[in-house]
Amino acid sequence: MKTQNISKLICPKTKSELKLFKSFEYSGENLIIGTLINNSGYKYEIVNGIPDFTTLTDLTGNASFARKYYASIAETYDENVHITFELYNENESNIRNRMIDLLELKPNFKVLEVSAGTGKDSEIIASRLNKNSELWLLDISPEMLAHNMERLKNVEIPTEFVVASACSLPFADNYFDALYCFAGVGHFPDLPKGLKEMARVVRPGGKVVFSEKNVPEWLRDTEYGKICINNNSMFADPVPFKHIPIEARDLCVKWINGNVHYVFDYTVGVGEPNGNFDIELPGERGGTFNTRYYGKIEGITLETKRKAIEAQKLTTKSMHRWLDEIINREAEKILVKAKKNEMD
């Protein structure tokens, strides 16, 4: 890790800045061994040039399984990953490039890849960037990232590696232009938090793309779908529509790679969407979205409602405008009279 890039990291627990602590070992301009610390006393070790931000609280449930599982297959992962595509008669390069196309990368972008693994996608992303970009590669498995570092050792773009949980990203708000995650969200220990974190670190207008295995509902009862689910129960996990952050704009979801991997892509916005809800609506009912939502009062009897509808039709006003004027006028009379009584 280059020393100047430490300032681009934050403590994932407190979102505060970090600094070097104690002894260090360098190889040229790269920091190989050291310790990062924040003012609250959180410490994170740098080993082989890779800072590790995981703590015991991060390594629970799915994350604990993923850490152990990928440590055990890191040496053979690249030899066997092609099966993930050949099972469905798909071309691996075509599928990976189609997903990365959704990032709409520009050569100078700052990109974060979550669950970067051994670097199959990292290599493609790197090929689309230039020396003015930044590529940060994050995974919960140091063993997988070690292979990624070896794969990308000769790339000419600025590249850094980080071990961390996707649910506690060590980056400031709005730092990246794009974020990519292929087949990682299924191992998030806290899926809603992880998806929220991914949106948090991408600037407004930037892109988030993530994918995971899933047999869609229309294929669940087919032999094809049953075979997939029988092999790996993750194929039956629900699609995380309800956990998509409110910042998501222009969201698209599609199923690719044999139609058993969903892909979400969206543009990051700010907060929840804004509606122009004060526009006067046409028709007899009238009003606006806001008056219909915020202007509700106690209901009236059916007989009164019938008479009101009949009377409103004889006016040139919408029901909203007619009732609003009547209620406002009568309320004003009562308030004026009450104020006069107080003064007397």
JOQUIKA-V105533 format. One line per field, one symbol per residue. ss: DSSP state (@ for helix, = for strand, . for the rest). burial: I if it has 9 or more other ideal C-beta (glycine too) atoms within 8 Angstrom, else O. A space follows every 10 residues. Layout:
ss->???
burial->???
This chain:
ss->.=@@@@@@.= ......=.== =======..= =======... ..=====..= ==........ @@@@@@@@@@ @@@...@@@@ ..@@@@.... .@@@@@@@@@ @........= ====.....@ @@@@@@@... ...======. .@@@@@@@@@ @.......== ===....... .....===== ==..@@@... @@@@@@@@@@ .========= ===...@@@. ..@@@@@@@@ @.@@@@.... @@@....=== ======.... ========.. .......... ........@@ @@@@...... .@@@@@@@@@ @@......@@ @@@@@@@@@@ @@@@@@@@@@ @@@.
burial->IIOOIIOOII IIOOOIOIOI OOOIOOOOOI IIIIIIIIOO OIOIIIOOII IIIIOOOIIO OIIIIIIOOI IOIIOOIOOO IOOIIIOIOI OIOOIIIIII OIIOIOIOII IIIIIIIIII IIIIIIOOIO OOIIIIIIII IIIIIIIIIO IIOOOOIIII IIIIIIIIII IOOIIIIIII IIIIIIIIIO IOIIIIIIII IIIOOIIIII IIIIIIOOII OOOOIIOIIO OOOIIOIOOI OOOIIOIIIO IOIOIIIIOI IIIIIIIIIO OOOOOOOOOO IOOOOIIIII IOOOIOOOOO OOOOIOOIIO IIOOOOIIII IIIIIOIOOO OOOOOOOOOO OOOO
